[in-house]
Amino acid sequence: MKIISGADGRQYLGFCADQARCPFTVAVPANDLRDVGDVRTLVGKTVEVHGPVREADGRAEMVLRDTRQLRGEAAKLPAVPKAYDVEQRGHYRASVPRPPKAAKKKRGRKPPRTLPPGDMEIPEDKEE
């Protein structure tokens, strides 16, 4: 099995040596990658996918939208890295550290509002 990246950010699970002639494929839409996980880790594993099959481009296709559709060895996928962007495929490398983001400035608390003296009458305590 191999992972093929589409032009629109989709990931395809290819099960044939020649993907153009393959009668079946599994597609993971770009906006569902966060829900599914890092599909790149599925290479070399036994994959069992459950869901409805539809026709797309003259062949059978299943859309993988959630990890609950996976069974077996591939049921637990790691999350997609936070820095991973489907629009910038190939630019993410886990081994290269990036500089930390600048720390956010902390805002101080506003002082409590007080009334100017003389605007409010305070009653005296009565002695019993």
N, CA, C and O of each residue as an XYZ file, in Angstrom:
512
protein
N       0.845     -1.170      0.000
C       0.000      0.000      0.000
C       0.892      1.234      0.000
O       1.975      1.232      0.586
N       0.422      2.291     -0.666
C       1.162      3.547     -0.684
C       0.197      4.706     -0.504
O      -1.003      4.576     -0.749
N       0.730      5.830     -0.077
C      -0.056      7.033      0.134
C       0.245      7.996     -1.003
O       1.405      8.281     -1.298
N      -0.811      8.493     -1.638
C      -0.664      9.409     -2.757
C      -1.335     10.718     -2.366
O      -2.471     10.716     -1.894
N      -0.644     11.830     -2.559
C      -1.205     13.148     -2.247
C      -1.827     13.729     -3.496
O      -1.195     13.784     -4.551
N      -3.077     14.165     -3.371
C      -3.773     14.777     -4.492
C      -3.482     16.264     -4.574
O      -2.952     16.857     -3.634
N      -3.832     16.862     -5.700
C      -3.586     18.282     -5.907
C      -4.412     19.150     -4.957
O      -3.986     20.249     -4.600
N      -5.574     18.674     -4.550
C      -6.454     19.451     -3.677
C      -6.200     19.201     -2.197
O      -6.992     19.637     -1.361
N      -5.114     18.509     -1.850
C      -4.784     18.236     -0.451
C      -5.303     16.901      0.047
O      -5.001     16.506      1.173
N      -6.081     16.196     -0.770
C      -6.576     14.874     -0.377
C      -5.415     13.881     -0.303
O      -4.410     14.022     -1.001
N      -5.577     12.891      0.547
C      -4.632     11.785      0.634
C      -5.369     10.549      0.128
O      -6.524     10.325      0.489
N      -4.718      9.754     -0.695
C      -5.318      8.530     -1.229
C      -4.512      7.332     -0.761
O      -3.282      7.349     -0.789
N      -5.220      6.283     -0.326
C      -4.565      5.030      0.012
C      -4.601      4.173     -1.245
O      -5.669      3.739     -1.677
N      -3.445      3.932     -1.825
C      -3.360      3.151     -3.051
C      -3.018      1.708     -2.734
O      -2.083      1.441     -1.979
N      -3.769      0.774     -3.306
C      -3.585     -0.638     -3.020
C      -2.983     -1.401     -4.200
O      -2.781     -2.611     -4.099
N      -2.693     -0.734     -5.308
C      -2.160     -1.389     -6.505
C      -0.823     -0.765     -6.882
O      -0.536      0.383     -6.541
N      -0.012     -1.547     -7.593
C       1.276     -1.026     -8.050
C       1.059      0.107     -9.054
O       1.753      1.122     -9.000
N       0.103     -0.061     -9.969
C      -0.231      0.971    -10.937
C      -1.565      1.583    -10.512
O      -2.627      1.022    -10.783
N      -1.504      2.724     -9.854
C      -2.707      3.323     -9.286
C      -3.719      3.736    -10.355
O      -4.920      3.750    -10.085
N      -3.264      4.068    -11.548
C      -4.182      4.480    -12.612
C      -5.108      3.336    -13.031
O      -6.224      3.592    -13.483
N      -4.673      2.080    -12.891
C      -5.480      0.921    -13.273
C      -6.150      0.239    -12.085
O      -6.855     -0.754    -12.265
N      -5.947      0.740    -10.908
C      -6.488      0.112     -9.705
C      -8.008      0.286     -9.659
O      -8.496      1.398     -9.858
N      -8.768     -0.781     -9.403
C     -10.225     -0.673     -9.399
C     -10.795     -0.082     -8.100
O     -11.988      0.217     -8.040
N      -9.966      0.092     -7.060
C     -10.463      0.562     -5.771
C      -9.435      1.469     -5.119
O      -8.232      1.227     -5.210
N      -9.921      2.517     -4.458
C      -9.054      3.414     -3.707
C      -9.818      3.956     -2.497
O     -11.049      3.943     -2.471
N      -9.073      4.428     -1.503
C      -9.663      5.062     -0.327
C      -9.151      6.495     -0.295
O      -7.944      6.729     -0.356
N     -10.064      7.450     -0.200
C      -9.704      8.867     -0.195
C      -9.934      9.458      1.194
O     -10.924      9.148      1.857
N      -9.004     10.315      1.623
C      -9.140     11.047      2.879
C      -9.149     12.529      2.512
O      -8.113     13.067      2.122
N     -10.306     13.203      2.629
C     -10.361     14.633      2.302
C      -9.435     15.447      3.198
O      -9.192     15.084      4.349
N      -8.924     16.548      2.661
C      -7.974     17.388      3.389
C      -8.560     17.917      4.696
O      -7.856     17.996      5.703
N      -9.836     18.276      4.687
C     -10.417     18.829      5.917
C     -10.734     17.756      6.957
O     -11.102     18.099      8.081
N     -10.604     16.475      6.624
C     -10.828     15.395      7.592
C      -9.528     14.777      8.107
O      -9.569     13.855      8.922
N      -8.384     15.264      7.650
C      -7.102     14.698      8.093
C      -6.915     14.818      9.599
O      -6.342     13.920     10.215
N      -7.376     15.886     10.196
C      -7.236     16.055     11.657
C      -8.062     15.012     12.407
O      -7.649     14.553     13.472
N      -9.222     14.631     11.870
C     -10.074     13.633     12.528
C      -9.567     12.220     12.315
O      -9.736     11.361     13.180
N      -8.949     11.973     11.175
C      -8.475     10.626     10.847
C      -7.119     10.356     11.491
O      -6.921      9.305     12.100
N      -6.203     11.283     11.364
C      -4.854     11.090     11.883
C      -3.848     11.036     10.750
O      -4.188     11.286      9.594
N      -2.636     10.716     11.077
C      -1.543     10.696     10.113
C      -1.590      9.410      9.292
O      -1.061      8.382      9.714
N      -2.220      9.466      8.124
C      -2.382      8.277      7.280
C      -1.060      7.801      6.695
O      -0.975      6.679      6.196
N      -0.037      8.631      6.748
C       1.276      8.224      6.211
C       1.867      7.057      6.996
O       2.750      6.362      6.493
N       1.392      6.834      8.220
C       1.904      5.736      9.036
C       1.281      4.392      8.658
O       1.681      3.359      9.195
N       0.315      4.389      7.750
C      -0.342      3.143      7.347
C       0.472      2.322      6.348
O       0.160      1.154      6.115
N       1.495      2.906      5.764
C       2.301      2.199      4.765
C       2.908      0.956      5.393
O       3.564      1.029      6.431
N       2.680     -0.203      4.745
C       3.224     -1.472      5.207
C       2.372     -2.184      6.235
O       2.756     -3.257      6.700
N       1.230     -1.631      6.608
C       0.355     -2.256      7.595
C      -0.867     -2.857      6.910
O      -1.226     -2.472      5.797
N      -1.495     -3.801      7.591
C      -2.747     -4.370      7.113
C      -3.857     -3.401      7.484
O      -4.019     -3.046      8.652
N      -4.619     -2.977      6.487
C      -5.638     -1.964      6.689
C      -7.010     -2.547      6.376
O      -7.208     -3.167      5.331
N      -7.952     -2.344      7.288
C      -9.336     -2.739      7.083
C     -10.182     -1.486      7.248
O     -10.242     -0.906      8.332
N     -10.843     -1.068      6.156
C     -11.612      0.166      6.150
C     -13.084     -0.182      5.966
O     -13.437     -0.985      5.103
N     -13.938      0.426      6.780
C     -15.379      0.184      6.708
C     -16.087      1.468      6.305
O     -15.739      2.553      6.770
N     -17.093      1.334      5.428
C     -17.876      2.485      5.016
C     -18.510      2.248      3.665
O     -18.242      1.238      3.013
N     -19.343      3.165      3.247
C     -20.008      3.013      1.950
C     -19.028      3.208      0.790
O     -18.112      4.027      0.862
N     -19.241      2.443     -0.267
C     -18.412      2.529     -1.467
C     -19.211      3.275     -2.524
O     -20.389      2.994     -2.741
N     -18.561      4.227     -3.177
C     -19.220      4.983     -4.240
C     -18.362      4.948     -5.493
O     -17.194      4.563     -5.444
N     -18.935      5.344     -6.599
C     -18.186      5.352     -7.852
C     -17.606      6.742     -8.065
O     -18.309      7.745     -7.945
N     -16.331      6.789     -8.379
C     -15.648      8.049     -8.663
C     -14.643      7.800     -9.779
O     -13.769      6.943     -9.650
N     -14.759      8.527    -10.849
C     -13.872      8.384    -12.012
C     -13.876      6.966    -12.577
O     -12.842      6.480    -13.034
N     -15.011      6.310    -12.550
C     -15.139      4.985    -13.137
C     -14.603      3.847    -12.285
O     -14.503      2.720    -12.771
N     -14.261      4.101    -11.047
C     -13.800      3.027    -10.147
C     -14.407      3.200     -8.766
O     -14.954      4.252     -8.437
N     -14.302      2.170     -7.980
C     -14.874      2.187     -6.633
C     -13.981      3.000     -5.705
O     -12.755      2.894     -5.739
N     -14.631      3.817     -4.871
C     -13.887      4.657     -3.937
C     -14.627      4.694     -2.605
O     -15.856      4.748     -2.562
N     -13.866      4.664     -1.532
C     -14.419      4.795     -0.193
C     -13.797      6.046      0.423
O     -12.601      6.289      0.263
N     -14.599      6.832      1.118
C     -14.109      8.054      1.747
C     -13.894      7.774      3.235
O     -14.814      7.359      3.939
N     -12.678      8.005      3.696
C     -12.307      7.798      5.093
C     -12.391      9.151      5.798
O     -11.596     10.048      5.521
N     -13.358      9.295      6.710
C     -13.577     10.567      7.389
C     -13.298     10.514      8.894
O     -13.208     11.554      9.546
N     -13.160      9.299      9.447
C     -13.010      9.171     10.895
C     -12.213      7.900     11.189
O     -12.267      6.942     10.417
N     -11.476      7.887     12.299
C     -10.695      6.706     12.662
C     -11.581      5.524     13.020
O     -11.115      4.385     13.007
N     -12.852      5.768     13.340
C     -13.758      4.666     13.675
C     -14.023      3.769     12.467
O     -14.549      2.666     12.623
N     -13.667      4.226     11.270
C     -13.827      3.410     10.074
C     -12.673      2.422      9.903
O     -12.748      1.540      9.047
N     -11.626      2.547     10.685
C     -10.454      1.676     10.577
C     -10.535      0.553     11.593
O     -11.016      0.750     12.709
N     -10.067     -0.619     11.208
C     -10.019     -1.781     12.101
C      -8.627     -2.423     12.008
O      -7.864     -2.189     11.070
N      -8.344     -3.223     13.003
C      -7.104     -4.002     12.990
C      -5.893     -3.198     13.407
O      -5.963     -2.346     14.294
N      -4.781     -3.483     12.751
C      -3.491     -2.891     13.065
C      -3.503     -1.363     12.946
O      -2.768     -0.676     13.656
N      -4.324     -0.847     12.063
C      -4.334      0.576     11.769
C      -5.380      1.354     12.551
O      -5.616      2.526     12.257
N      -6.005      0.738     13.530
C      -7.111      1.388     14.238
C      -6.674      2.616     15.024
O      -7.472      3.538     15.192
N      -5.455      2.662     15.504
C      -4.963      3.799     16.279
C      -3.889      4.530     15.484
O      -2.734      4.107     15.448
N      -4.270      5.606     14.860
C      -3.320      6.420     14.107
C      -2.849      7.572     14.967
O      -3.635      8.127     15.734
N      -1.576      7.947     14.856
C      -1.139      9.137     15.576
C      -1.779     10.370     14.958
O      -2.143     10.368     13.782
N      -1.911     11.404     15.744
C      -2.509     12.648     15.248
C      -1.614     13.268     14.190
O      -0.404     13.043     14.168
N      -2.219     14.043     13.325
C      -1.460     14.771     12.316
C      -0.641     15.825     13.049
O      -1.176     16.494     13.933
N       0.646     16.001     12.715
C       1.457     17.008     13.393
C       0.824     18.392     13.285
O       0.230     18.728     12.261
N       0.949     19.188     14.333
C       0.324     20.509     14.346
C       0.863     21.401     13.242
O       0.133     22.242     12.717
N       2.111     21.234     12.887
C       2.719     22.078     11.858
C       2.414     21.568     10.455
O       2.816     22.205      9.481
N       1.718     20.442     10.318
C       1.450     19.869      9.012
C       0.386     20.686      8.300
O      -0.684     20.942      8.852
N       0.678     21.088      7.086
C      -0.262     21.856      6.281
C      -0.385     21.158      4.940
O       0.614     20.974      4.245
N      -1.589     20.770      4.570
C      -1.773     20.015      3.333
C      -1.433     20.859      2.117
O      -1.089     20.313      1.069
N      -1.521     22.175      2.233
C      -1.181     23.040      1.117
C       0.328     23.089      0.897
O       0.776     23.363     -0.216
N       1.115     22.828      1.933
C       2.572     22.867      1.826
C       3.145     21.476      2.015
O       3.996     21.264      2.879
N       2.681     20.518      1.204
C       3.145     19.149      1.338
C       4.659     19.083      1.111
O       5.213     19.797      0.274
N       5.292     18.229      1.861
C       6.716     18.017      1.692
C       7.593     18.986      2.451
O       8.814     18.833      2.435
N       7.023     19.981      3.116
C       7.824     20.955      3.843
C       7.926     20.637      5.326
O       8.646     21.324      6.051
N       7.229     19.621      5.788
C       7.258     19.271      7.203
C       8.279     18.169      7.431
O       8.263     17.142      6.752
N       9.159     18.392      8.387
C      10.096     17.352      8.790
C      10.127     17.336     10.310
O      10.445     18.341     10.945
N       9.799     16.204     10.879
C       9.704     16.104     12.328
C      11.052     16.263     13.013
O      11.103     16.676     14.172
N      12.140     15.945     12.329
C      13.452     15.965     12.971
C      14.073     17.356     13.022
O      15.082     17.544     13.701
N      13.508     18.322     12.335
C      14.086     19.659     12.300
C      13.338     20.551     13.287
O      12.155     20.835     13.097
N      14.025     20.991     14.340
C      13.341     21.857     15.305
C      13.105     23.242     14.722
O      13.866     23.711     13.875
N      12.070     23.874     15.172
C      11.753     25.228     14.735
C      11.908     26.156     15.922
O      11.751     25.737     17.069
N      12.215     27.417     15.650
C      12.363     28.343     16.778
C      11.032     28.516     17.490
O       9.973     28.456     16.865
N      11.087     28.733     18.811
C       9.831     28.906     19.554
C       9.137     30.203     19.170
O       9.772     31.158     18.720
N       7.844     30.219     19.353
C       7.083     31.432     19.078
C       7.366     32.452     20.167
O       7.720     32.096     21.291
N       7.210     33.702     19.828
C       7.426     34.769     20.798
C       6.371     34.675     21.897
O       5.208     34.368     21.638
N       6.797     34.940     23.111
C       5.883     34.864     24.252
C       4.854     35.990     24.163
O       5.169     37.107     23.754
N       3.643     35.678     24.547
C       2.590     36.689     24.542
C       2.792     37.619     25.735
O       3.208     37.198     26.814
N       2.488     38.883     25.511
C       2.613     39.847     26.597
C       1.443     39.670     27.542
O       0.294     39.536     27.121
N       1.754     39.672     28.821
C       0.708     39.539     29.826
C       0.136     40.912     30.122
O       0.857     41.896     30.286
N      -1.152     40.941     30.181
C      -1.819     42.192     30.511
C      -2.052     42.236     32.012
O      -2.457     41.247     32.624
N      -1.793     43.374     32.582
C      -2.016     43.535     34.018
C      -3.491     43.710     34.311
O      -4.275     44.080     33.437
N      -3.849     43.446     35.521
C      -5.250     43.614     35.920
C      -5.550     45.088     36.101
O      -4.696     45.867     36.524
N      -6.762     45.452     35.777
C      -7.190     46.822     36.010
C      -7.431     47.010     37.505
O      -7.919     46.097     38.171
N      -7.099     48.169     38.033
C      -7.371     48.393     39.461
C      -8.879     48.449     39.686
O      -9.622     48.863     38.796
N      -9.337     48.035     40.868
C     -10.783     48.063     41.131
C     -11.288     49.503     41.142
O     -10.582     50.430     41.539
N     -12.500     49.655     40.704
C     -13.109     50.985     40.683
C     -13.465     51.422     42.106
O     -13.976     50.637     42.905
N     -13.190     52.658     42.391
C     -13.542     53.197     43.710
C     -14.336     54.480     43.507
O     -14.149     55.184     42.515
N     -15.199     54.770     44.427
C     -15.973     56.002     44.372
C     -15.187     57.098     45.067
O     -14.496     56.848     46.054
N     -15.293     58.292     44.555
C     -14.596     59.391     45.243
C     -15.215     59.623     46.624
O     -16.416     59.417     46.801
N     -14.419     60.045     47.593
C     -14.957     60.245     48.945
C     -16.035     61.330     48.946
O     -15.944     62.322     48.223
N     -17.057     61.114     49.777
C     -18.134     62.080     49.913
C     -19.335     61.763     49.045
O     -20.402     62.334     49.272
N     -19.218     60.896     48.080
C     -20.343     60.583     47.209
C     -21.267     59.537     47.809
O     -22.388     59.354     47.334
N     -20.812     58.856     48.838
C     -21.616     57.781     49.392
C     -21.619     57.892     50.911
O     -20.582     58.112     51.537
N     -22.805     57.736     51.490
C     -22.911     57.805     52.939
C     -22.840     56.402     53.517
O     -23.502     55.482     53.038
N     -22.033     56.257     54.546
C     -21.888     54.976     55.216
C     -22.566     55.116     56.584
O     -22.159     55.960     57.382
N     -23.606     54.294     56.873
C     -24.286     54.429     58.175
C     -23.378     53.972     59.319
O     -22.549     53.076     59.166
N     -23.562     54.606     60.440
C     -22.800     54.265     61.626
C     -23.375     53.022     62.260
O     -24.575     52.777     62.144
N     -22.551     52.222     62.934
C     -23.017     51.035     63.642
C     -23.746     51.479     64.918
O     -23.298     52.383     65.623
N     -24.863     50.832     65.193
C     -25.622     51.133     66.411
C     -25.136     50.246     67.532
O     -24.951     49.042     67.353
N     -24.937     50.831     68.662
C     -24.524     50.047     69.831
C     -25.754     49.585     70.562
O     -26.719     50.339     70.680
N     -25.748     48.390     71.047
C     -26.916     47.865     71.743
C     -26.683     47.773     73.216
O     -27.570     47.349     73.956
